[in-house]
Amino acid sequence: MASQSSPTAAPSSADVLRQRYSDRLPASLDDLTGPTQGHVELPLHVAWSGLRTYDLRRPRQCMSYYRTVLAEGQRDDLTALLDGGLLVSQWPVLRTLVSRHLREVWEAAFPTLAGATSAAA
């Protein structure tokens, strides 16, 4: 008698997004060695719509810059465009501006971020 295999369920959109963000993670927050001040222009593949040049000395622009890079950047973009210390310091607010899936992936991979959130609360 031939056995029938049950069709495997397609991954949920949440699972796809989590995997997408997980695949882009740096090995360590120390790998994030991007700029911490001044004007920065994002490449088109990261900022394909809207603002591309940000002044990191302006808190709202800096937050928007980080949000864009986290959501759209590839691993090389993350390491070149983000700074680990600045990410940790901004995380308590930044985590409220990014998607739940992105937030969960980053906090699971880097407990320092979840700790920064607890300390700020």
N, CA, C and O atoms as a DFTB+ gen file, in Angstrom:
484 C
 N C O
     1  1       0.840      -1.166       0.000
     2  2       0.000       0.000       0.000
     3  2       0.895       1.243       0.000
     4  3       1.790       1.367       0.837
     5  1       0.663       2.124      -0.901
     6  2       1.469       3.338      -1.008
     7  2       1.022       4.326       0.050
     8  3      -0.170       4.533       0.278
     9  1       2.001       4.924       0.684
    10  2       1.647       5.917       1.704
    11  2       1.503       7.279       1.044
    12  3       2.229       7.632       0.115
    13  1       0.571       8.002       1.543
    14  2       0.363       9.349       1.032
    15  2       0.951      10.334       2.035
    16  3       0.665      10.276       3.231
    17  1       1.751      11.209       1.536
    18  2       2.296      12.222       2.435
    19  2       1.344      13.404       2.456
    20  3       0.785      13.799       1.433
    21  1       1.179      13.947       3.628
    22  2       0.290      15.099       3.724
    23  2       1.032      16.317       3.187
    24  3       2.232      16.476       3.412
    25  1       0.324      17.151       2.494
    26  2       0.978      18.352       1.966
    27  2       1.446      19.229       3.125
    28  3       0.738      19.404       4.117
    29  1       2.622      19.764       2.983
    30  2       3.120      20.641       4.040
    31  2       2.486      22.013       3.882
    32  3       2.303      22.525       2.778
    33  1       2.167      22.569       5.008
    34  2       1.532      23.884       4.993
    35  2       2.557      24.942       4.595
    36  3       3.727      24.873       4.975
    37  1       2.108      25.884       3.851
    38  2       2.974      27.004       3.466
    39  2       3.271      27.831       4.710
    40  3       2.410      27.970       5.579
    41  1       4.474      28.379       4.807
    42  2       4.784      29.204       5.980
    43  2       3.895      30.444       6.013
    44  3       3.499      30.972       4.974
    45  1       3.596      30.888       7.206
    46  2       2.776      32.087       7.348
    47  2       3.581      33.315       6.923
    48  3       4.808      33.264       6.835
    49  1       2.897      34.386       6.669
    50  2       3.602      35.616       6.299
    51  2       4.477      36.099       7.448
    52  3       5.541      36.674       7.216
    53  1       4.039      35.870       8.688
    54  2       4.853      36.241       9.850
    55  2       6.148      35.447       9.875
    56  3       7.210      35.999      10.161
    57  1       6.068      34.152       9.576
    58  2       7.270      33.310       9.548
    59  2       8.222      33.761       8.445
    60  3       9.439      33.774       8.634
    61  1       7.673      34.125       7.307
    62  2       8.498      34.593       6.184
    63  2       9.231      35.881       6.579
    64  3      10.424      36.025       6.312
    65  1       8.522      36.805       7.208
    66  2       9.142      38.061       7.628
    67  2      10.211      37.832       8.687
    68  3      11.296      38.409       8.615
    69  1       9.904      36.988       9.674
    70  2      10.906      36.701      10.711
    71  2      12.167      36.100      10.097
    72  3      13.281      36.466      10.472
    73  1      11.992      35.182       9.156
    74  2      13.152      34.570       8.508
    75  2      13.929      35.609       7.699
    76  3      15.160      35.606       7.695
    77  1      13.219      36.479       7.027
    78  2      13.851      37.542       6.238
    79  2      14.749      38.396       7.132
    80  3      15.898      38.669       6.785
    81  1      14.222      38.817       8.286
    82  2      14.999      39.650       9.187
    83  2      16.124      38.862       9.861
    84  3      17.211      39.398      10.077
    85  1      15.874      37.617      10.189
    86  2      16.902      36.771      10.818
    87  2      18.095      36.568       9.896
    88  3      19.243      36.598      10.339
    89  1      17.822      36.362       8.623
    90  2      18.892      36.119       7.649
    91  2      19.810      37.327       7.481
    92  3      20.941      37.182       7.018
    93  1      19.344      38.492       7.844
    94  2      20.112      39.725       7.658
    95  2      20.891      40.148       8.899
    96  3      21.704      41.070       8.830
    97  1      20.656      39.494      10.022
    98  2      21.278      39.914      11.279
    99  2      22.800      39.845      11.233
   100  3      23.368      38.914      10.662
   101  1      23.448      40.821      11.829
   102  2      24.902      40.720      11.987
   103  2      25.195      39.693      13.076
   104  3      24.304      39.332      13.845
   105  1      26.430      39.224      13.144
   106  2      26.807      38.254      14.174
   107  2      26.777      38.900      15.560
   108  3      26.494      38.235      16.556
   109  1      27.069      40.191      15.614
   110  2      27.161      40.905      16.890
   111  2      26.797      42.370      16.675
   112  3      26.941      42.904      15.575
   113  1      26.326      43.005      17.736
   114  2      26.080      44.447      17.648
   115  2      27.380      45.208      17.431
   116  3      27.371      46.320      16.903
   117  1      28.501      44.611      17.837
   118  2      29.808      45.238      17.609
   119  2      30.153      45.323      16.126
   120  3      31.013      46.111      15.732
   121  1      29.484      44.513      15.301
   122  2      29.709      44.555      13.857
   123  2      29.086      45.782      13.210
   124  3      29.397      46.107      12.064
   125  1      28.208      46.466      13.938
   126  2      27.535      47.656      13.410
   127  2      28.455      48.849      13.634
   128  3      28.521      49.401      14.732
   129  1      29.161      49.235      12.581
   130  2      30.201      50.265      12.707
   131  2      29.916      51.488      11.835
   132  3      30.836      52.155      11.363
   133  1      28.651      51.768      11.633
   134  2      28.271      52.887      10.771
   135  2      28.463      54.236      11.425
   136  3      28.935      54.326      12.559
   137  1      28.098      55.280      10.714
   138  2      28.291      56.649      11.204
   139  2      27.400      56.949      12.410
   140  3      26.352      56.331      12.596
   141  1      27.837      57.903      13.216
   142  2      27.060      58.318      14.381
   143  2      26.633      59.781      14.312
   144  3      25.857      60.246      15.146
   145  1      27.139      60.500      13.320
   146  2      26.761      61.905      13.168
   147  2      26.967      62.346      11.725
   148  3      27.556      61.633      10.911
   149  1      26.466      63.538      11.434
   150  2      26.633      64.090      10.100
   151  2      25.510      63.682       9.156
   152  3      24.518      63.079       9.566
   153  1      25.686      64.021       7.894
   154  2      24.713      63.705       6.854
   155  2      25.086      62.374       6.203
   156  3      26.248      62.127       5.881
   157  1      24.086      61.532       6.019
   158  2      24.299      60.225       5.408
   159  2      23.261      60.034       4.315
   160  3      22.075      60.291       4.519
   161  1      23.714      59.584       3.159
   162  2      22.793      59.283       2.058
   163  2      22.677      57.770       1.917
   164  3      23.677      57.065       1.778
   165  1      21.449      57.289       1.955
   166  2      21.207      55.857       1.810
   167  2      21.207      55.458       0.345
   168  3      20.765      56.226      -0.509
   169  1      21.700      54.260       0.047
   170  2      21.642      53.777      -1.337
   171  2      20.192      53.534      -1.761
   172  3      19.317      53.323      -0.922
   173  1      19.954      53.565      -3.052
   174  2      18.594      53.400      -3.579
   175  2      17.952      52.068      -3.196
   176  3      16.737      52.013      -3.001
   177  1      18.726      51.006      -3.085
   178  2      18.111      49.722      -2.748
   179  2      17.638      49.667      -1.292
   180  3      16.890      48.763      -0.920
   181  1      18.069      50.627      -0.468
   182  2      17.595      50.712       0.915
   183  2      16.472      51.749       1.023
   184  3      15.421      51.472       1.601
   185  1      16.691      52.906       0.482
   186  2      15.690      53.980       0.521
   187  2      15.169      54.193      -0.883
   188  3      15.554      55.149      -1.557
   189  1      14.311      53.322      -1.319
   190  2      13.812      53.342      -2.688
   191  2      12.630      54.279      -2.856
   192  3      12.175      54.514      -3.976
   193  1      12.126      54.817      -1.746
   194  2      11.007      55.745      -1.817
   195  2      11.161      56.775      -0.699
   196  3      11.453      56.417       0.442
   197  1      10.973      58.011      -1.014
   198  2      11.026      59.041       0.015
   199  2      12.427      59.557       0.278
   200  3      13.294      59.537      -0.595
   201  1      12.626      60.017       1.495
   202  2      13.869      60.645       1.914
   203  2      15.052      59.691       1.802
   204  3      14.949      58.526       2.185
   205  1      16.175      60.181       1.278
   206  2      17.393      59.366       1.162
   207  2      18.553      59.932       1.941
   208  3      19.476      59.198       2.293
   209  1      18.529      61.252       2.226
   210  2      19.621      61.876       2.965
   211  2      19.119      62.280       4.342
   212  3      18.078      62.923       4.480
   213  1      19.886      61.887       5.363
   214  2      19.498      62.110       6.751
   215  2      20.613      62.820       7.502
   216  3      21.794      62.574       7.257
   217  1      20.232      63.696       8.412
   218  2      21.170      64.355       9.315
   219  2      21.070      63.625      10.651
   220  3      20.082      63.774      11.370
   221  1      22.079      62.846      10.980
   222  2      22.034      62.017      12.184
   223  2      22.095      62.831      13.476
   224  3      21.866      62.288      14.557
   225  1      22.399      64.126      13.377
   226  2      22.379      64.982      14.564
   227  2      20.965      65.401      14.928
   228  3      20.729      65.899      16.028
   229  1      20.029      65.205      14.021
   230  2      18.617      65.545      14.271
   231  2      17.900      64.277      14.717
   232  3      17.779      63.338      13.930
   233  1      17.422      64.223      15.958
   234  2      16.865      62.988      16.519
   235  2      15.783      62.318      15.677
   236  3      15.804      61.097      15.521
   237  1      14.858      63.069      15.141
   238  2      13.799      62.456      14.326
   239  2      14.350      61.856      13.036
   240  3      13.937      60.772      12.624
   241  1      15.280      62.562      12.405
   242  2      15.872      62.021      11.181
   243  2      16.711      60.790      11.487
   244  3      16.711      59.824      10.724
   245  1      17.417      60.827      12.590
   246  2      18.229      59.676      12.977
   247  2      17.340      58.455      13.222
   248  3      17.661      57.350      12.784
   249  1      16.242      58.655      13.912
   250  2      15.308      57.567      14.187
   251  2      14.719      57.022      12.884
   252  3      14.606      55.809      12.712
   253  1      14.349      57.906      11.980
   254  2      13.801      57.502      10.685
   255  2      14.833      56.739       9.859
   256  3      14.512      55.745       9.208
   257  1      16.061      57.213       9.896
   258  2      17.176      56.549       9.205
   259  2      17.333      55.113       9.718
   260  3      17.417      54.173       8.928
   261  1      17.372      54.953      11.038
   262  2      17.542      53.618      11.616
   263  2      16.361      52.717      11.275
   264  3      16.537      51.539      10.964
   265  1      15.190      53.265      11.335
   266  2      13.988      52.491      10.998
   267  2      14.053      51.997       9.553
   268  3      13.748      50.836       9.280
   269  1      14.444      52.862       8.643
   270  2      14.539      52.501       7.232
   271  2      15.598      51.438       6.999
   272  3      15.349      50.454       6.302
   273  1      16.777      51.629       7.576
   274  2      17.862      50.665       7.368
   275  2      17.513      49.312       7.970
   276  3      17.771      48.280       7.350
   277  1      16.936      49.297       9.157
   278  2      16.551      48.022       9.778
   279  2      15.532      47.266       8.931
   280  3      15.614      46.045       8.794
   281  1      14.585      47.983       8.374
   282  2      13.517      47.343       7.605
   283  2      13.952      46.922       6.204
   284  3      13.516      45.882       5.710
   285  1      14.802      47.714       5.562
   286  2      15.094      47.492       4.150
   287  2      16.518      47.040       3.845
   288  3      16.782      46.525       2.759
   289  1      17.426      47.226       4.778
   290  2      18.824      46.933       4.507
   291  2      19.161      45.452       4.531
   292  3      18.535      44.666       5.242
   293  1      20.156      45.090       3.743
   294  2      20.730      43.750       3.783
   295  2      21.806      43.737       4.867
   296  3      22.113      44.782       5.441
   297  1      22.377      42.578       5.153
   298  2      23.375      42.469       6.229
   299  2      24.519      43.468       6.048
   300  3      24.915      44.133       7.005
   301  1      25.048      43.577       4.838
   302  2      26.151      44.518       4.600
   303  2      25.727      45.962       4.839
   304  3      26.521      46.780       5.304
   305  1      24.475      46.270       4.521
   306  2      23.962      47.617       4.777
   307  2      23.875      47.869       6.279
   308  3      24.262      48.935       6.758
   309  1      23.374      46.904       7.007
   310  2      23.233      47.057       8.452
   311  2      24.590      47.336       9.098
   312  3      24.718      48.243       9.920
   313  1      25.593      46.558       8.726
   314  2      26.902      46.727       9.360
   315  2      27.569      48.034       8.943
   316  3      28.288      48.636       9.740
   317  1      27.348      48.475       7.729
   318  2      27.994      49.702       7.244
   319  2      27.241      50.973       7.621
   320  3      27.846      52.040       7.729
   321  1      25.938      50.875       7.820
   322  2      25.128      52.076       8.004
   323  2      24.645      52.312       9.432
   324  3      24.251      53.428       9.770
   325  1      24.669      51.288      10.270
   326  2      24.199      51.420      11.648
   327  2      25.367      51.350      12.622
   328  3      26.396      50.741      12.328
   329  1      25.204      51.971      13.773
   330  2      26.189      51.916      14.847
   331  2      25.564      51.179      16.029
   332  3      24.449      51.494      16.445
   333  1      26.290      50.193      16.570
   334  2      25.756      49.374      17.660
   335  2      25.368      50.179      18.886
   336  3      24.286      49.980      19.438
   337  1      26.229      51.081      19.319
   338  2      25.929      51.892      20.501
   339  2      24.733      52.802      20.292
   340  3      23.897      52.959      21.182
   341  1      24.657      53.397      19.117
   342  2      23.529      54.281      18.814
   343  2      22.231      53.480      18.711
   344  3      21.175      53.942      19.144
   345  1      22.313      52.291      18.143
   346  2      21.121      51.436      18.065
   347  2      20.612      51.107      19.461
   348  3      19.413      51.217      19.720
   349  1      21.494      50.708      20.358
   350  2      21.086      50.356      21.730
   351  2      20.471      51.563      22.424
   352  3      19.441      51.434      23.087
   353  1      21.082      52.727      22.284
   354  2      20.555      53.916      22.964
   355  2      19.195      54.342      22.414
   356  3      18.368      54.874      23.156
   357  1      18.957      54.115      21.133
   358  2      17.684      54.502      20.513
   359  2      16.609      53.427      20.633
   360  3      15.427      53.704      20.427
   361  1      17.012      52.213      20.962
   362  2      16.098      51.072      20.884
   363  2      14.797      51.252      21.673
   364  3      13.745      50.881      21.151
   365  1      14.799      51.798      22.900
   366  2      13.516      51.900      23.616
   367  2      12.421      52.617      22.825
   368  3      11.252      52.246      22.925
   369  1      12.775      53.623      22.053
   370  2      11.787      54.312      21.212
   371  2      11.700      53.643      19.845
   372  3      10.605      53.430      19.324
   373  1      12.835      53.318      19.272
   374  2      12.880      52.742      17.932
   375  2      12.054      51.461      17.842
   376  3      11.411      51.210      16.822
   377  1      12.066      50.658      18.889
   378  2      11.327      49.384      18.871
   379  2       9.825      49.599      18.682
   380  3       9.123      48.699      18.220
   381  1       9.330      50.782      19.036
   382  2       7.911      51.077      18.859
   383  2       7.595      51.537      17.432
   384  3       6.429      51.637      17.050
   385  1       8.638      51.816      16.652
   386  2       8.455      52.331      15.299
   387  2       8.661      51.273      14.219
   388  3       8.298      51.491      13.063
   389  1       9.238      50.133      14.582
   390  2       9.493      49.063      13.619
   391  2       8.409      47.996      13.759
   392  3       7.640      47.994      14.721
   393  1       8.365      47.108      12.803
   394  2       7.347      46.057      12.850
   395  2       7.578      45.103      14.017
   396  3       8.701      44.959      14.500
   397  1       6.529      44.469      14.456
   398  2       6.617      43.498      15.555
   399  2       7.592      42.389      15.212
   400  3       8.360      41.952      16.069
   401  1       7.572      41.929      13.972
   402  2       8.439      40.823      13.562
   403  2       9.906      41.224      13.619
   404  3      10.745      40.465      14.105
   405  1      10.210      42.406      13.128
   406  2      11.584      42.901      13.179
   407  2      12.025      43.054      14.633
   408  3      13.123      42.634      14.997
   409  1      11.187      43.643      15.448
   410  2      11.498      43.837      16.871
   411  2      11.760      42.503      17.566
   412  3      12.739      42.377      18.302
   413  1      10.915      41.521      17.351
   414  2      11.079      40.215      17.992
   415  2      12.383      39.540      17.581
   416  3      13.072      38.960      18.419
   417  1      12.721      39.611      16.307
   418  2      13.954      38.983      15.807
   419  2      15.178      39.639      16.429
   420  3      16.076      38.945      16.906
   421  1      15.223      40.962      16.428
   422  2      16.386      41.666      16.966
   423  2      16.511      41.467      18.475
   424  3      17.619      41.278      18.977
   425  1      15.407      41.507      19.199
   426  2      15.490      41.336      20.650
   427  2      15.833      39.897      21.033
   428  3      16.493      39.675      22.049
   429  1      15.402      38.929      20.248
   430  2      15.764      37.535      20.517
   431  2      17.254      37.304      20.250
   432  3      17.917      36.578      20.990
   433  1      17.770      37.920      19.198
   434  2      19.177      37.731      18.834
   435  2      20.120      38.525      19.739
   436  3      21.248      38.099      19.990
   437  1      19.661      39.669      20.223
   438  2      20.525      40.557      21.001
   439  2      19.820      40.957      22.305
   440  3      19.119      41.968      22.345
   441  1      20.003      40.172      23.360
   442  2      19.351      40.468      24.641
   443  2      19.660      41.860      25.185
   444  3      18.892      42.392      25.986
   445  1      20.764      42.451      24.763
   446  2      21.108      43.814      25.163
   447  2      19.987      44.772      24.768
   448  3      19.690      45.715      25.503
   449  1      19.370      44.540      23.625
   450  2      18.288      45.413      23.184
   451  2      17.070      45.273      24.093
   452  3      16.458      46.271      24.475
   453  1      16.724      44.050      24.434
   454  2      15.594      43.837      25.338
   455  2      15.917      44.443      26.709
   456  3      15.033      44.986      27.371
   457  1      17.179      44.350      27.131
   458  2      17.605      44.950      28.396
   459  2      17.517      46.466      28.369
   460  3      17.156      47.092      29.366
   461  1      17.847      47.053      27.227
   462  2      17.756      48.506      27.095
   463  2      16.309      48.951      27.229
   464  3      16.021      50.028      27.750
   465  1      15.413      48.115      26.756
   466  2      13.984      48.418      26.850
   467  2      13.531      48.359      28.315
   468  3      12.794      49.231      28.775
   469  1      13.971      47.338      29.036
   470  2      13.605      47.180      30.439
   471  2      14.148      48.325      31.283
   472  3      13.461      48.832      32.169
   473  1      15.375      48.727      31.006
   474  2      16.014      49.801      31.767
   475  2      15.310      51.137      31.536
   476  3      15.257      51.983      32.429
   477  1      14.767      51.319      30.325
   478  2      14.115      52.581      29.985
   479  2      12.700      52.664      30.551
   480  3      12.156      53.757      30.712
   481  1      12.107      51.516      30.853
   482  2      10.718      51.489      31.322
   483  2      10.569      51.993      32.742
   484  3       9.457      52.029      33.271
